[in-house]
Amino acid sequence: MAGESHGRGAWHANGSDPGPEEHKPQSDEAHSAFTPPQGVPLPPAPEGDHPSSEFKVPEGLVTSPAYEPGKHFTPPEGIPVIGPLSRKGPWQDRMRTMVRMPLAERPAPERPQRDESGETEAGPSVPRVLDLTLRIGELLLAGGEGAEDVEAAMFGVAHAFGLDRCEPTVTFTLISITHQPSLVDDPVTLSRTVRRRGTDYTRLAAVFRLVTDITHGEVTLEESYRRLAEIRRNRHPFSKGALTLASGLLAGSASLLVGGGGLVFVLAALGAMLGDRLAWFFAGRGLPEFYQFVAAAMPPAGIGVIVALADSGPMAGLREGAVITGGLFALIPGRALVAAVHDGLTGFYITASARLLEVIYLIVGIVCGVLIVLYVGSELGAAPDPEAQPHLQPPGIQLMAAMLLALAFCVLLQQERHTVLLATLNGGVAWTVYAAMDHVGGIDPVASTFAAAGLVGLFGQLASRYQFASSLPYITAAIGPLLPGSATYFGLLNIAQGNMDPGMAHIARAIALALAIAIGVNLGGELARLFMKTPGAESPLPGRRAAKRTRGF
């Protein structure tokens, strides 16, 4: 009987066989592998409808009084609320803090208020919010913003409209965003491809103002779409003719910085304007950007070869190197290089690698255009001196040329007019620091360039913080006087004449100067965000979490 009862699994305590209906396990027993021994009664069922998977706090255990759902981070008892995430400070700092946090520790956005009936207002449609977020990120990435700032803007827009579990991703030409309402819901992912990138800092500033208003809760979703459409329809503030004149002014100013005179200023400006119009011609016919740079580099180099061939007349004794160097200043992709190094320093290695590869292709295009003309000039008998030292102009003329160069860059970047003055002054400060350290103090040009670029990044970041705008309009034009035009020219000239060792030494110096500019600008901006108080915030900035590695692990 004992073996039979054990095999059947359940008998009454009095030894009677249970009926067939009683063999079916109860609902609570179905979730448990434990069967009480014979003669032991089952424990009483819990009161109410409690599924077995629900966690119940044991009696006597008091939860932390500091924990309030929806207000604190996870875990509830350990991480305090970050005060400066309020809407008083710039959204760049607040959202960059959020992006660098793990997903489980990010604070949830404010939920809609409940009315007297206990119901909440329905929020905007999730796909439309994600679509608006992608469109804003597309304009920022196409305008030259760094990948981290693009992700911060996208996260800020999504967070402002109540989507807390979002992950934006930026990889050079592809941006995407994923939203998962909860752990049990399917995620929603949208993506866009940035196929065309242009330079219009006026449009970039308008997008920044839109993101600021969205993160402050001042505009609705429909109003945001309307303003975004207006931003796309707005025309550039400067025409193609103004851009061509600015290219000539930039090249002429650069020629003064490397020792040219009045006639060299005119020739360098003429070569740069011819190259600009030639590049516009090929761009209108769909030629890739690489060939546009090849074509734009040829007219300045051609005028320089003509100056070298002239033995008499008004061109006798002119510095052909200053003419070619001035033309190269307008072509060196300093903006793309700064953005590439910034992405690498902030951990976006895929985007940084792609942007560096783009910079390399553009520089190779410049090299090809200049070398073709220099080879032709050498066959015609032109023999520029690759070791010629520049004859520096007086400090006052250098300072005026540097500020004029920064002003021309502002026009080429399509900046807003109220930012031109600060950017021009920032360029003058950069050249003053560089000239004082290099020309007067005898400090290495790489170190001098690094210090000057650091001040450019610092002042640009401060100006942008008090304007609640992007820092690019105050930085990109100001680094123009620091670009390594002379080192690039002398490197190409030595290579064209067969002097490979000196040529590669000059090219290496140009690369070092370019990296010093990019790293200095990034470091200056980081110092401004690290130590300066946020305008309008009640307390200093919170610590921005980043990846921590030790010995490469």
C-alpha positions as CSV (number, residue, x, y, z in Angstrom):
1,M,0.0,0.0,0.0
2,A,2.9,2.3,0.8
3,G,4.5,1.7,-2.6
4,E,1.2,2.2,-4.3
5,S,0.5,5.4,-2.5
6,H,4.0,6.7,-3.3
7,G,3.5,5.8,-7.0
8,R,0.2,7.6,-7.2
9,G,1.7,10.6,-5.4
10,A,-1.3,11.7,-3.1
11,W,-3.6,9.9,-0.6
12,H,-5.8,11.3,2.1
13,A,-4.6,11.1,5.7
14,N,-7.2,8.5,6.5
15,G,-5.9,6.1,3.8
16,S,-8.8,6.5,1.4
17,D,-8.2,6.9,-2.3
18,P,-8.9,10.4,-3.6
19,G,-11.3,10.7,-6.4
20,P,-10.3,11.5,-10.0
21,E,-11.2,15.1,-9.7
22,E,-8.9,15.5,-6.7
23,H,-5.8,14.3,-8.6
24,K,-5.7,17.6,-10.5
25,P,-3.2,19.9,-8.7
26,Q,-4.4,23.2,-7.3
27,S,-3.3,26.5,-8.9
28,D,-0.8,27.2,-6.2
29,E,0.6,23.6,-6.3
30,A,1.1,23.8,-10.0
31,H,3.9,26.4,-9.5
32,S,5.7,24.4,-6.9
33,A,7.8,21.2,-7.1
34,F,7.3,20.5,-3.4
35,T,4.7,17.9,-2.3
36,P,4.1,17.7,1.4
37,P,4.8,14.4,3.1
38,Q,1.9,12.1,3.9
39,G,-0.1,13.4,6.9
40,V,1.3,17.0,6.6
41,P,-1.4,19.5,5.6
42,L,-0.8,22.0,2.9
43,P,0.1,25.6,3.9
44,P,-2.8,28.1,3.7
45,A,-3.2,29.9,0.3
46,P,-2.1,33.6,0.3
47,E,-4.8,36.1,0.6
48,G,-5.8,37.8,-2.6
49,D,-4.7,37.1,-6.1
50,H,-0.9,36.9,-6.0
51,P,0.9,35.2,-8.9
52,S,3.8,33.1,-7.7
53,S,6.3,35.2,-9.7
54,E,5.6,38.4,-7.8
55,F,8.1,39.5,-5.2
56,K,6.6,40.2,-1.8
57,V,8.4,42.2,0.8
58,P,8.8,40.1,3.9
59,E,7.0,41.3,7.0
60,G,9.0,43.5,9.2
61,L,11.4,44.7,6.4
62,V,11.2,48.4,5.9
63,T,12.2,49.8,2.5
64,S,14.4,52.8,2.2
65,P,12.4,56.0,2.8
66,A,14.6,57.9,0.4
67,Y,13.3,55.9,-2.6
68,E,10.5,57.3,-4.6
69,P,9.6,55.6,-7.9
70,G,10.2,57.8,-10.9
71,K,12.5,60.2,-9.0
72,H,15.6,58.3,-8.1
73,F,18.1,56.3,-10.1
74,T,18.7,52.6,-9.9
75,P,19.7,51.2,-7.4
76,P,17.3,53.3,-5.4
77,E,19.3,53.5,-2.2
78,G,22.8,54.4,-3.6
79,I,22.8,57.0,-6.3
80,P,21.7,60.6,-5.6
81,V,19.8,62.8,-7.9
82,I,22.0,65.1,-10.1
83,G,20.8,68.6,-9.4
84,P,22.2,70.5,-12.4
85,L,20.1,68.3,-14.7
86,S,17.4,71.0,-14.3
87,R,16.5,73.0,-17.3
88,K,18.4,76.1,-16.2
89,G,21.7,75.1,-17.7
90,P,22.7,74.5,-21.3
91,W,21.2,71.4,-22.8
92,Q,24.7,70.3,-24.1
93,D,26.0,69.8,-20.6
94,R,22.8,68.2,-19.2
95,M,22.4,65.8,-22.1
96,R,26.1,65.0,-22.4
97,T,25.9,63.9,-18.7
98,M,22.9,61.7,-19.5
99,V,24.5,60.1,-22.6
100,R,27.6,59.2,-20.6
101,M,25.5,57.4,-17.9
102,P,24.6,53.8,-18.1
103,L,21.0,53.2,-19.2
104,A,19.9,51.8,-15.8
105,E,21.1,55.0,-14.0
106,R,19.6,57.6,-16.2
107,P,16.7,59.6,-14.6
108,A,13.3,59.3,-16.1
109,P,11.7,62.3,-17.8
110,E,8.9,64.1,-16.1
111,R,5.6,62.3,-16.6
112,P,2.4,64.1,-17.5
113,Q,0.3,65.4,-14.6
114,R,-2.8,63.4,-13.7
115,D,-6.1,65.2,-13.5
116,E,-8.8,64.7,-10.8
117,S,-10.1,61.6,-12.5
118,G,-6.7,60.0,-12.4
119,E,-6.2,60.0,-16.2
120,T,-3.1,61.4,-18.0
121,E,-2.9,63.2,-21.2
122,A,-1.7,61.1,-24.1
123,G,1.9,62.1,-25.2
124,P,3.0,62.6,-28.8
125,S,3.4,59.6,-31.1
126,V,6.6,57.7,-30.5
127,P,7.5,57.3,-34.3
128,R,6.9,61.0,-34.9
129,V,9.2,62.0,-32.0
130,L,11.9,59.6,-33.2
131,D,11.5,61.0,-36.7
132,L,11.9,64.6,-35.5
133,T,14.9,63.5,-33.5
134,L,16.6,62.0,-36.5
135,R,15.9,65.0,-38.7
136,I,17.6,67.3,-36.1
137,G,20.5,65.0,-35.8
138,E,20.9,64.9,-39.5
139,L,21.2,68.7,-39.8
140,L,23.7,68.8,-37.0
141,L,25.9,66.1,-38.4
142,A,25.8,67.5,-41.9
143,G,26.8,70.9,-40.4
144,G,30.0,69.5,-38.9
145,E,29.1,68.9,-35.3
146,G,30.9,66.3,-33.4
147,A,29.3,62.9,-32.9
148,E,28.9,63.3,-29.1
149,D,27.1,66.7,-29.5
150,V,24.8,65.1,-32.1
151,E,23.9,62.3,-29.8
152,A,23.4,64.7,-26.9
153,A,21.0,66.8,-29.0
154,M,19.1,63.7,-30.2
155,F,18.8,62.4,-26.6
156,G,17.7,65.8,-25.4
157,V,14.9,66.0,-27.9
158,A,13.7,62.5,-27.2
159,H,13.9,63.0,-23.4
160,A,12.0,66.3,-23.6
161,F,9.0,64.5,-25.2
162,G,9.0,61.8,-22.6
163,L,11.0,58.9,-24.2
164,D,13.4,57.9,-21.5
165,R,14.7,54.5,-22.8
166,C,16.4,55.8,-26.0
167,E,19.8,55.1,-27.4
168,P,21.0,57.4,-30.3
169,T,23.9,56.2,-32.4
170,V,26.0,58.3,-34.8
171,T,28.5,56.7,-37.3
172,F,29.7,59.4,-39.7
173,T,27.0,59.0,-42.4
174,L,24.4,56.9,-40.6
175,I,22.4,58.0,-37.6
176,S,19.8,55.9,-35.8
177,I,17.8,55.9,-32.6
178,T,16.2,53.0,-30.7
179,H,13.4,53.4,-28.2
180,Q,12.1,50.5,-26.0
181,P,9.0,51.4,-23.9
182,S,9.7,48.7,-21.4
183,L,11.6,45.5,-20.9
184,V,8.8,43.4,-22.3
185,D,7.9,45.6,-25.3
186,D,9.5,45.4,-28.7
187,P,12.0,48.2,-29.5
188,V,11.4,50.7,-32.2
189,T,14.4,51.7,-34.3
190,L,14.6,54.4,-37.0
191,S,17.6,55.5,-39.0
192,R,18.6,58.1,-41.6
193,T,21.6,58.4,-43.9
194,V,23.5,61.7,-44.3
195,R,24.5,61.8,-47.9
196,R,25.4,65.5,-48.3
197,R,27.4,67.6,-45.9
198,G,27.7,71.3,-46.2
199,T,29.0,74.3,-44.3
200,D,26.3,76.6,-43.0
201,Y,26.7,77.7,-39.4
202,T,23.7,80.0,-39.6
203,R,21.5,76.9,-40.1
204,L,23.5,75.1,-37.4
205,A,22.8,77.9,-34.9
206,A,19.1,77.8,-35.8
207,V,19.0,74.1,-35.0
208,F,20.7,74.7,-31.7
209,R,18.1,77.3,-30.8
210,L,15.4,74.8,-31.7
211,V,16.9,72.1,-29.5
212,T,17.2,74.6,-26.6
213,D,13.5,75.5,-26.9
214,I,12.5,71.8,-27.1
215,T,14.5,70.8,-24.0
216,H,13.1,73.8,-22.1
217,G,9.6,72.6,-22.9
218,E,8.7,75.8,-24.8
219,V,7.5,74.2,-28.1
220,T,5.2,71.3,-29.0
221,L,6.0,68.6,-31.5
222,E,4.1,70.2,-34.3
223,E,5.7,73.6,-33.7
224,S,9.1,71.9,-33.8
225,Y,8.3,70.4,-37.2
226,R,7.2,73.8,-38.5
227,R,10.4,75.5,-37.3
228,L,12.5,72.7,-38.7
229,A,10.9,73.1,-42.1
230,E,11.7,76.8,-41.9
231,I,15.3,76.1,-41.1
232,R,15.6,73.9,-44.1
233,R,14.0,76.5,-46.4
234,N,16.2,79.4,-45.3
235,R,18.7,80.5,-47.8
236,H,22.4,80.9,-47.1
237,P,23.3,84.4,-45.8
238,F,26.1,84.8,-48.3
239,S,26.0,84.2,-52.1
240,K,28.5,82.3,-54.2
241,G,30.1,85.5,-55.3
242,A,30.6,86.6,-51.7
243,L,32.2,83.2,-51.0
244,T,34.6,83.6,-54.0
245,L,35.6,87.0,-52.8
246,A,36.1,85.6,-49.3
247,S,38.4,82.9,-50.7
248,G,40.5,85.5,-52.3
249,L,40.7,87.6,-49.2
250,L,41.6,84.6,-47.1
251,A,44.4,83.6,-49.5
252,G,45.8,87.2,-49.7
253,S,45.8,87.5,-45.9
254,A,47.6,84.1,-45.5
255,S,50.3,85.3,-48.0
256,L,50.9,88.3,-45.7
257,L,51.4,86.0,-42.7
258,V,54.2,84.1,-44.6
259,G,56.1,87.1,-45.8
260,G,54.3,88.3,-48.9
261,G,53.8,91.9,-49.9
262,G,51.0,93.9,-51.6
263,L,51.5,92.3,-55.1
264,V,51.7,88.9,-53.6
265,F,48.5,89.6,-51.8
266,V,46.8,90.3,-55.1
267,L,48.3,87.3,-56.9
268,A,47.4,84.9,-54.1
269,A,43.8,86.2,-54.0
270,L,43.5,85.9,-57.8
271,G,44.7,82.3,-57.7
272,A,42.4,81.3,-54.9
273,M,39.3,82.9,-56.6
274,L,40.1,81.1,-59.8
275,G,40.4,77.8,-57.9
276,D,37.2,78.4,-56.2
277,R,35.3,79.1,-59.4
278,L,36.8,76.0,-61.0
279,A,35.7,73.9,-58.0
280,W,32.2,75.3,-58.3
281,F,32.2,74.4,-62.0
282,F,33.1,70.8,-61.4
283,A,30.7,70.5,-58.4
284,G,27.8,71.6,-60.6
285,R,28.6,68.8,-63.0
286,G,28.6,66.1,-60.3
287,L,32.4,65.5,-60.0
288,P,33.4,64.0,-56.7
289,E,34.9,66.2,-54.0
290,F,38.4,64.7,-54.4
291,Y,38.7,66.1,-58.0
292,Q,37.2,69.4,-56.9
293,F,40.2,69.8,-54.5
294,V,42.6,68.8,-57.3
295,A,41.2,71.5,-59.6
296,A,41.0,74.2,-56.8
297,A,44.7,73.6,-55.9
298,M,46.0,74.1,-59.5
299,P,45.4,77.8,-60.1
300,P,47.3,79.1,-57.0
301,A,50.2,76.7,-57.9
302,G,50.1,77.8,-61.5
303,I,50.4,81.5,-60.6
304,G,53.3,80.6,-58.3
305,V,55.1,78.9,-61.1
306,I,54.5,82.0,-63.3
307,V,56.1,84.2,-60.6
308,A,59.1,81.8,-60.4
309,L,59.6,81.9,-64.2
310,A,59.4,85.8,-64.3
311,D,63.0,87.1,-64.2
312,S,62.2,90.7,-64.9
313,G,59.3,93.1,-64.7
314,P,57.1,93.7,-61.6
315,M,57.1,90.0,-60.7
316,A,60.9,89.9,-60.3
317,G,62.0,89.1,-56.8
318,L,58.5,88.1,-55.6
319,R,58.1,85.1,-53.3
320,E,56.3,82.4,-55.2
321,G,56.1,80.3,-52.1
322,A,53.9,82.9,-50.4
323,V,51.5,82.9,-53.4
324,I,51.1,79.1,-53.3
325,T,50.9,79.0,-49.5
326,G,48.1,81.6,-49.5
327,G,46.1,79.5,-52.0
328,L,46.5,76.4,-49.9
329,F,45.2,78.0,-46.7
330,A,41.7,78.1,-48.2
331,L,41.8,74.4,-49.1
332,I,43.3,72.7,-46.0
333,P,40.3,70.9,-44.3
334,G,41.0,72.2,-40.8
335,R,37.3,72.0,-39.8
336,A,37.1,68.3,-40.7
337,L,40.4,67.5,-38.9
338,V,39.3,69.2,-35.7
339,A,36.0,67.2,-35.8
340,A,37.8,64.0,-36.5
341,V,40.2,64.4,-33.5
342,H,37.3,65.5,-31.3
343,D,35.4,62.3,-32.1
344,G,38.4,60.2,-31.4
345,L,39.1,61.9,-28.0
346,T,35.5,61.4,-26.9
347,G,35.4,57.7,-27.8
348,F,33.6,57.7,-31.2
349,Y,36.4,55.8,-33.0
350,I,34.4,54.6,-36.0
351,T,33.3,58.2,-36.8
352,A,36.8,59.6,-36.1
353,S,38.4,57.0,-38.4
354,A,35.9,57.8,-41.2
355,R,36.5,61.6,-40.8
356,L,40.3,61.2,-40.8
357,L,40.1,59.1,-43.9
358,E,38.0,61.9,-45.5
359,V,40.7,64.4,-44.5
360,I,43.4,62.2,-46.0
361,Y,41.6,62.0,-49.3
362,L,41.1,65.7,-49.5
363,I,44.7,66.4,-48.6
364,V,45.8,63.9,-51.3
365,G,43.7,65.8,-53.8
366,I,45.5,69.1,-52.8
367,V,48.8,67.3,-53.1
368,C,48.0,66.0,-56.6
369,G,46.9,69.4,-57.9
370,V,50.0,71.2,-56.6
371,L,52.4,68.5,-57.7
372,I,51.0,68.3,-61.2
373,V,51.6,72.1,-61.6
374,L,55.1,72.0,-59.9
375,Y,56.2,69.1,-62.2
376,V,55.1,71.1,-65.2
377,G,56.9,74.2,-63.9
378,S,60.1,72.3,-63.3
379,E,60.0,71.1,-66.9
380,L,59.6,74.7,-68.0
381,G,62.6,75.8,-66.0
382,A,61.0,77.1,-62.8
383,A,63.2,76.4,-59.8
384,P,61.7,77.6,-56.5
385,D,64.0,77.5,-53.5
386,P,62.7,74.8,-51.1
387,E,64.9,76.2,-48.3
388,A,63.8,79.8,-48.6
389,Q,63.0,81.4,-45.2
390,P,60.0,83.6,-45.0
391,H,60.5,87.3,-44.5
392,L,58.2,88.2,-41.7
393,Q,56.1,91.3,-41.8
394,P,55.9,93.7,-38.8
395,P,53.8,92.4,-35.9
396,G,51.0,94.9,-36.6
397,I,50.6,93.8,-40.2
398,Q,50.6,90.2,-39.1
399,L,47.9,90.8,-36.5
400,M,45.7,92.6,-39.1
401,A,46.3,89.8,-41.6
402,A,45.4,87.2,-39.1
403,M,42.1,88.9,-38.1
404,L,41.3,89.5,-41.8
405,L,41.9,85.8,-42.5
406,A,39.5,84.8,-39.6
407,L,36.9,87.3,-41.0
408,A,37.1,85.7,-44.4
409,F,36.7,82.2,-42.9
410,C,33.5,83.5,-41.1
411,V,32.1,84.3,-44.5
412,L,33.1,81.0,-46.0
413,L,31.4,79.2,-43.1
414,Q,28.2,81.1,-43.6
415,Q,28.1,82.3,-40.0
416,E,25.6,84.6,-38.4
417,R,26.7,88.2,-38.5
418,H,26.6,88.7,-34.7
419,T,29.2,85.9,-34.3
420,V,31.7,87.3,-36.8
421,L,33.2,89.9,-34.4
422,L,33.9,87.5,-31.6
423,A,35.4,84.9,-34.0
424,T,37.6,87.5,-35.6
425,L,38.9,88.7,-32.2
426,N,39.5,85.1,-31.2
427,G,41.6,84.6,-34.4
428,G,43.6,87.7,-33.4
429,V,44.2,86.3,-29.9
430,A,45.3,83.0,-31.4
431,W,47.9,84.6,-33.7
432,T,49.2,86.9,-30.9
433,V,49.8,84.0,-28.6
434,Y,51.5,81.9,-31.4
435,A,53.7,84.8,-32.6
436,A,54.7,85.7,-29.1
437,M,55.8,82.1,-28.3
438,D,57.3,81.2,-31.6
439,H,58.7,84.4,-33.1
440,V,59.7,86.2,-29.9
441,G,60.2,83.4,-27.4
442,G,61.8,80.9,-29.7
443,I,59.5,78.1,-28.5
444,D,58.9,75.1,-30.9
445,P,56.1,75.9,-33.4
446,V,54.2,72.7,-32.4
447,A,54.0,73.8,-28.7
448,S,53.2,77.3,-29.7
449,T,50.4,76.1,-32.0
450,F,49.0,73.9,-29.2
451,A,48.9,76.7,-26.7
452,A,47.2,79.1,-29.1
453,A,44.7,76.5,-30.2
454,G,43.9,75.7,-26.5
455,L,43.0,79.4,-25.9
456,V,40.8,79.4,-29.1
457,G,38.9,76.3,-27.8
458,L,38.6,77.9,-24.3
459,F,37.3,81.3,-25.5
460,G,35.1,79.7,-28.1
461,Q,33.5,77.4,-25.5
462,L,32.9,80.3,-23.1
463,A,31.3,82.4,-25.9
464,S,29.1,79.6,-26.9
465,R,28.0,78.9,-23.3
466,Y,26.9,82.4,-22.7
467,Q,25.1,82.5,-26.0
468,F,23.6,79.0,-25.5
469,A,24.8,78.1,-29.0
470,S,27.3,75.9,-30.8
471,S,31.0,76.6,-30.2
472,L,31.9,75.9,-33.8
473,P,31.3,79.4,-35.2
474,Y,33.6,80.8,-32.6
475,I,36.4,78.2,-33.0
476,T,36.6,77.1,-36.6
477,A,37.3,80.5,-38.2
478,A,39.7,81.4,-35.4
479,I,42.1,78.5,-36.1
480,G,42.5,79.7,-39.7
481,P,45.8,81.6,-39.0
482,L,47.3,78.6,-37.3
483,L,46.8,76.1,-40.3
484,P,50.1,74.6,-41.5
485,G,50.1,76.1,-45.0
486,S,53.9,76.8,-45.2
487,A,54.9,73.3,-44.0
488,T,52.6,71.7,-46.5
489,Y,53.9,73.8,-49.4
490,F,57.6,73.2,-48.7
491,G,56.9,69.5,-48.2
492,L,55.3,69.3,-51.6
493,L,58.0,71.4,-53.2
494,N,60.8,69.1,-51.9
495,I,58.9,66.0,-53.1
496,A,58.4,67.5,-56.5
497,Q,62.1,68.3,-56.8
498,G,63.1,64.8,-55.7
499,N,64.2,65.7,-52.2
500,M,62.2,63.0,-50.4
501,D,63.8,63.2,-46.9
502,P,63.3,67.0,-46.4
503,G,59.9,66.8,-48.1
504,M,58.7,64.0,-45.7
505,A,60.1,66.0,-42.8
506,H,58.0,69.1,-43.7
507,I,54.9,66.9,-44.3
508,A,55.4,65.3,-40.8
509,R,55.7,68.8,-39.4
510,A,52.5,69.8,-41.0
511,I,50.7,66.7,-39.6
512,A,52.1,67.5,-36.1
513,L,50.8,71.1,-36.4
514,A,47.4,70.0,-37.5
515,L,47.1,67.5,-34.6
516,A,48.3,70.2,-32.2
517,I,45.5,72.5,-33.4
518,A,42.8,69.8,-33.1
519,I,43.9,68.5,-29.6
520,G,44.4,72.0,-28.3
521,V,40.9,73.1,-29.4
522,N,39.4,70.0,-27.8
523,L,41.3,70.4,-24.6
524,G,40.4,74.1,-24.3
525,G,36.7,73.2,-24.7
526,E,36.9,70.4,-22.1
527,L,38.6,72.7,-19.6
528,A,35.8,75.3,-20.0
529,R,33.1,72.7,-19.4
530,L,35.0,71.2,-16.5
531,F,35.8,74.2,-14.4
532,M,33.4,76.9,-15.4
533,K,30.0,77.4,-13.8
534,T,27.0,76.9,-16.0
535,P,25.2,80.3,-16.6
536,G,21.8,80.2,-14.9
537,A,22.5,76.9,-13.0
538,E,22.2,76.7,-9.3
539,S,25.4,74.6,-8.8
540,P,28.5,73.7,-10.7
541,L,28.4,71.1,-13.5
542,P,28.1,67.5,-12.6
543,G,30.9,65.1,-13.3
544,R,30.5,63.7,-16.8
545,R,31.1,60.0,-16.7
546,A,33.4,58.5,-19.3
547,A,35.1,55.2,-20.0
548,K,37.8,54.4,-17.4
549,R,40.6,52.1,-18.4
550,T,43.8,51.0,-16.7
551,R,46.8,49.8,-18.6
552,G,44.8,49.2,-21.7
553,F,42.2,46.9,-20.1
